[in-house]
């Protein structure tokens, strides 16, 4: 580190902090915003210097800076990270910058199907009788096969929701679990797609 300028050290520290939080590297735009500069050249100059001095490795993709050794050591210890999605598009869970709000860390073993898991923040009170409250984080697997009675993340007639998966009379539909609802059943008019099966819940106080 002695052969780095103060600005190069600051850029390296920013990259390390970003990678630790997000599990991936910042884009050039995010670096510009982080240092409140308008020119790519000012950032690229420091990245080239860091690369030349062996502190980073990068390719030409948007997030092409490889994980720093210090970050990789920490991320591959006992902590795993699951993406917290702001919403799920119609095609299913998409782990892209557009949809990922954050990455949430857990100890290894807490989540069984890590590679296929995502998280959502619960809104509303439609599942309170199942013990799921507004603000809770649910962990879901988009590879698990939905079974009758599972709580699922679903797309129904164009809208995302979290409900109980039900089949009656050969027809699949969703059911809210709130005893104050006069009609808890949600029957699709055109489309019902299961996007994930809930496997866990996290609540903070």
DOKE-664289 format. One line per field, with one value per residue (C-alpha): residue number from 1; residue in one letter; x, y, z. Coordinates in steps of 0.001 Angstrom, whole numbers. Example, Ala and Ser with C-alpha at 12.3 -4.5 7.8 and 13.67 -1.06 7.14 Angstrom:
% DOKE-664289
k [1, 2] $
r [a, s] $
xx [12300, 13670] $
yy [-4500, -1060] $
zz [7800, 7140] $
//
This chain:
% DOKE-664289
k [1, 2, 3, 4, 5, 6, 7, 8, 9, 10, 11, 12, 13, 14, 15, 16, 17, 18, 19, 20, 21, 22, 23, 24, 25, 26, 27, 28, 29, 30, 31, 32, 33, 34, 35, 36, 37, 38, 39, 40, 41, 42, 43, 44, 45, 46, 47, 48, 49, 50, 51, 52, 53, 54, 55, 56, 57, 58, 59, 60, 61, 62, 63, 64, 65, 66, 67, 68, 69, 70, 71, 72, 73, 74, 75, 76, 77, 78, 79, 80, 81, 82, 83, 84, 85, 86, 87, 88, 89, 90, 91, 92, 93, 94, 95, 96, 97, 98, 99, 100, 101, 102, 103, 104, 105, 106, 107, 108, 109, 110, 111, 112, 113, 114, 115, 116, 117, 118, 119, 120, 121, 122, 123, 124, 125, 126, 127, 128, 129, 130, 131, 132, 133, 134, 135, 136, 137, 138, 139, 140, 141, 142, 143, 144, 145, 146, 147, 148, 149, 150, 151, 152, 153, 154, 155, 156, 157, 158, 159, 160, 161, 162, 163, 164, 165, 166, 167, 168, 169, 170, 171, 172, 173, 174, 175, 176, 177, 178, 179, 180, 181, 182, 183, 184, 185, 186, 187, 188, 189, 190, 191, 192, 193, 194, 195, 196, 197, 198, 199, 200, 201, 202, 203, 204, 205] $
r [x, x, x, x, x, x, x, x, x, x, x, x, x, x, x, x, x, x, x, x, x, x, x, x, x, x, x, x, x, x, x, x, x, x, x, x, x, x, x, x, x, x, x, x, x, x, x, x, x, x, x, x, x, x, x, x, x, x, x, x, x, x, x, x, x, x, x, x, x, x, x, x, x, x, x, x, x, x, x, x, x, x, x, x, x, x, x, x, x, x, x, x, x, x, x, x, x, x, x, x, x, x, x, x, x, x, x, x, x, x, x, x, x, x, x, x, x, x, x, x, x, x, x, x, x, x, x, x, x, x, x, x, x, x, x, x, x, x, x, x, x, x, x, x, x, x, x, x, x, x, x, x, x, x, x, x, x, x, x, x, x, x, x, x, x, x, x, x, x, x, x, x, x, x, x, x, x, x, x, x, x, x, x, x, x, x, x, x, x, x, x, x, x, x, x, x, x, x, x, x, x, x, x, x, x] $
xx [0, 2978, 3362, -217, -1288, -3973, -6549, -5602, -5951, -9385, -10519, -9240, -11019, -14247, -14037, -13370, -16268, -18638, -17653, -18122, -21608, -22857, -20836, -19863, -17825, -19000, -19565, -17658, -20774, -21033, -17369, -17913, -20924, -19028, -16284, -18625, -16766, -18274, -15451, -14732, -11099, -10400, -11586, -10052, -6665, -6689, -8030, -5235, -2669, -4121, -4073, -498, 628, -1103, -3820, -6757, -7538, -10186, -11736, -13805, -17266, -19325, -18442, -15151, -13052, -12346, -13075, -10145, -8309, -9275, -12948, -12862, -11356, -14142, -16980, -15859, -15529, -18759, -20940, -23196, -25284, -28801, -30239, -33111, -35315, -37344, -39783, -39999, -40572, -42978, -40184, -39266, -36558, -33840, -30616, -29684, -28905, -32353, -34147, -31702, -32192, -29538, -27626, -28301, -25631, -26225, -24065, -23528, -26120, -28918, -30241, -30461, -30874, -28441, -27829, -31535, -32709, -33876, -35544, -38520, -39742, -43357, -45872, -49440, -51219, -52726, -50682, -50715, -52581, -49639, -47289, -45998, -46117, -45377, -41645, -40645, -38151, -39112, -36548, -37835, -36459, -37350, -36348, -38484, -41568, -44692, -46952, -50508, -50377, -47032, -46699, -45517, -44393, -46641, -47532, -51297, -52837, -49768, -49250, -46773, -48100, -47291, -50078, -50949, -51040, -54369, -55924, -59607, -61786, -58823, -58205, -55167, -55546, -54156, -55484, -54768, -54529, -56161, -59352, -60697, -60912, -64447, -63140, -59525, -59394, -57696, -58673, -56730, -58687, -55997, -52638, -51104, -47354, -45496, -42208, -40841, -41659, -41094, -38492, -37746, -38514, -36355, -37755, -35972, -37129] $
yy [0, 2321, 2769, 4014, 7623, 8761, 8825, 5312, 4068, 5699, 4059, 654, 1070, 2028, -1100, -3315, -1842, -2131, -5749, -6710, -5198, -6338, -9432, -7862, -4925, -1348, -37, 2943, 5076, 3996, 4851, 8275, 8888, 7616, 10187, 12872, 13317, 13689, 12303, 8634, 9492, 10536, 7135, 5117, 6679, 5340, 1928, 1562, 2492, -24, -2697, -1885, -2122, -5497, -4443, -5247, -7416, -6327, -7016, -4767, -5665, -3231, -4984, -6362, -5763, -9180, -9734, -8551, -11277, -9669, -9724, -13251, -14594, -13049, -13992, -17603, -18091, -18764, -16074, -16445, -13716, -13864, -11199, -9117, -8319, -5158, -6875, -9889, -9341, -11539, -13812, -14856, -13842, -11829, -11213, -8040, -4581, -3436, -5760, -6417, -3958, -5433, -8577, -10106, -12165, -15401, -18121, -21121, -23820, -21353, -21681, -25083, -24087, -21176, -20907, -20764, -18591, -15000, -12804, -10445, -7934, -8558, -5769, -5813, -8085, -10761, -13597, -12624, -15789, -17760, -15749, -13540, -9810, -6611, -5912, -9579, -10989, -14275, -16593, -18420, -20915, -20444, -24049, -25817, -27562, -25976, -28321, -27748, -25942, -24239, -20505, -19161, -16051, -15861, -13782, -13673, -11726, -9501, -8778, -10245, -11576, -13859, -16346, -19988, -22277, -24132, -26628, -27486, -29071, -29369, -25603, -23864, -20553, -18584, -17985, -15194, -16033, -13186, -14021, -10495, -11030, -11885, -13618, -14785, -16728, -15174, -17017, -16109, -14625, -15430, -16364, -17886, -18483, -19692, -17784, -19239, -21442, -19883, -21782, -19422, -16148, -13480, -10918, -7996, -6057] $
zz [0, 476, -3271, -3709, -3741, -1304, -4109, -5268, -1699, -1496, -4743, -3586, -238, -2017, -4198, -1174, 812, -2158, -2849, 804, 877, -2526, -3404, -6726, -8038, -8595, -12094, -13422, -12919, -9282, -8743, -10302, -8063, -5026, -5571, -6911, -10202, -13670, -15804, -16454, -17094, -13518, -12255, -15093, -14376, -10828, -11894, -14446, -11802, -9335, -12033, -13052, -9431, -9007, -6571, -8857, -11862, -14330, -17708, -19971, -18619, -16529, -13269, -14510, -11390, -9871, -6185, -4100, -2209, 1093, 102, -1305, 1910, 3975, 1625, 1359, 5118, 6979, 5469, 2436, 826, -607, -2931, -1579, -4552, -4754, -7083, -9385, -13113, -15044, -16274, -12733, -10244, -11994, -10101, -11918, -10603, -11706, -9312, -6457, -3586, -1320, -364, 3055, 4813, 6739, 8204, 5964, 6546, 7287, 3727, 2042, -1600, -1638, -5376, -6168, -3283, -3096, -496, -500, 2055, 3052, 2597, 3889, 6376, 4140, 5748, 9428, 10450, 9015, 11215, 8405, 9100, 7232, 7200, 7525, 5040, 3405, 1835, -1239, -3738, -7396, -8171, -5558, -6899, -5361, -3449, -2321, 1015, 384, 900, -2436, -4231, -7276, -10295, -10666, -13529, -13737, -10027, -7516, -4238, -1298, -529, 233, -2834, -3090, -5483, -5303, -7939, -10253, -10247, -8752, -6929, -3991, -498, 1942, 5638, 7504, 9391, 8864, 5096, 3959, 832, 1183, -2092, -5120, -8298, -11451, -14310, -16860, -15338, -12229, -12165, -9099, -8894, -5667, -2691, 726, 2751, 5617, 7344, 8981, 11396, 13010, 16046] $
//
